Amino acid sequence: MSKRRQDKTTKKQIVEWAIRNLDECGIGCDANEYHRRCWRCGYVRNTERCHVIPHSLGGPDEPHNYRLLCNDCHQEAPNVDSPTAMDEWIRDTSVATYDTFWEIRKVVGSVMKRTSIHFGHNGINHSTREWALKEFRKEWKKEKGYEFIQFTGEFD
């Protein structure tokens, strides 16, 4: 069994590279917050160096091959050999408002428990998604006291 290498790239090096090279649009936090917030969920959390391309698939120990994610987001991150998959996933799944990602997940989960798939069908149909989105908006307003106007994600 081979010994796992010790990565030497620091969080500071990752942040410095990202500020110079990454477009912050669609990332879960602003570039000036890269050092203290998860780049996907946007929460102030202890972050981990998350490989864009995992070491096991040949990913190098260099700043461009890392993103800083909290442990929860790190566990959900893609483990693939694509240099673009991580940033696409972050942009596709993050939200624009700080400290709401996990709150949104909770409300979506409670709504989705009230849905079902027609027997023999491959997934949730369009009308069920539309109903779930309306219910999500109602529950969010009831729980938070304000309208949720940003959500455009899928309920799958």
Sequence and secondary structure as in RCSB ss.txt:
>XXXX:A:sequence
MSKRRQDKTTKKQIVEWAIRNLDECGIGCDANEYHRRCWRCGYVRNTERCHVIPHSLGGPDEPHNYRLLCNDCHQ
EAPNVDSPTAMDEWIRDTSVATYDTFWEIRKVVGSVMKRTSIHFGHNGINHSTREWALKEFRKEWKKEKGYEFIQ
FTGEFD
>XXXX:A:secstr
          HHHHHHHHHHH   TTSSS GGGTTTB TTT  B  EEEEESS GGGT  SSGGGEEEEEHHHHH
HS  SS TTHHHHHHHHH  SSTT HHHHHHHHHHHHTT    TT SS  HHHHHHHHHHHHHHHHHHHSS    
      
